Amino acid sequence: MTGYGRGEATNGDISVTVEMRSVNNRFRDLQIRVPRSYMVLEPRIQKGVRDHIHRGRVEIFVRRTSREGEQSIAADLLLSERYHAVANQVAKRLQYSPNEVPLDFILRQQGVLTIQDNEPDALTEWSLVSTALDVARDDLLNMRAEEGGALLKDLSKHLGQMLRLRSEVAEHCEDIGERLLKRLNQRITRLIGDRVDPRRLEQEAAILADKADVSEELARILSHCQQLEKIFHDTEPVGRKIDFLLQELNREINTIGSKAAEHPISSRVVEMKSVLERLREQSANVE
């Protein structure tokens, strides 16, 4: 299920921003991108998302900004004093006034000034990361919930179509034995005339009717649809349950298709497969 969330937290000196994006995936796939100094926090971030999202590919981006910047300049005072002392010695030896040794000469010397990365204490800043993560995650979940409402309506519509087609197949199968007997009688009469054994004809028609009987498959389809309708309103993650029931529906529909003895049934089997495919596509969005 798709969604987006953003959260931000600050203590005045440090600001942390968390952005989250989710897209459809049969499994849970968390992709976390954090500053190098925050890598130690990745397990905590994973747990904060894993406990609330059970399916989908989720990308989490964490950014940190500091009012003091990411780098600072440090001065080696002892080394600068040594440069100054040596410069004075050289000046005296050359009969220059020590005051003529400029400060920028000392500052330009290697090692006097160095640029250092400000390494933050990630564990100390976890409270900021956690706050921003919670806001972004809740924002994402709210968007997914809105999409879920629309998804429920669509799934329910397709499920209603499946039940309608099932009822039409069941209705058409009510007198299939009589129709098979009649057609069988007409065909044999065309071939061999009136030399037909009525009892043998009825036996053959009964065998054909038994092979074409799909009452068990229709009963299981009804049961699966009823379970799906119930699952659609569960509050717990149900994506895998839906996948399983759709696989079972596919098996029953294929069996009916292989037994179909008449065009009206086979045509409805094609429609049922089309509806099933739409259910599969939408179920990929369900957590």
Secondary structure as GFF3:
##gff-version 3
##sequence-region A 1 287
A	DSSP	beta_strand	3	10	.	.	.	ID=ss1
A	DSSP	beta_strand	14	23	.	.	.	ID=ss2
A	DSSP	beta_strand	28	33	.	.	.	ID=ss3
A	DSSP	three_ten_helix	36	41	.	.	.	ID=ss4
A	DSSP	alpha_helix	42	50	.	.	.	ID=ss5
A	DSSP	beta_strand	56	66	.	.	.	ID=ss6
A	DSSP	beta_strand	71	75	.	.	.	ID=ss7
A	DSSP	alpha_helix	77	93	.	.	.	ID=ss8
A	DSSP	three_ten_helix	98	100	.	.	.	ID=ss9
A	DSSP	alpha_helix	103	107	.	.	.	ID=ss10
A	DSSP	beta_strand	113	117	.	.	.	ID=ss11
A	DSSP	alpha_helix	126	172	.	.	.	ID=ss12
A	DSSP	alpha_helix	176	192	.	.	.	ID=ss13
A	DSSP	alpha_helix	198	211	.	.	.	ID=ss14
A	DSSP	alpha_helix	215	231	.	.	.	ID=ss15
A	DSSP	alpha_helix	239	259	.	.	.	ID=ss16
A	DSSP	alpha_helix	263	283	.	.	.	ID=ss17
###
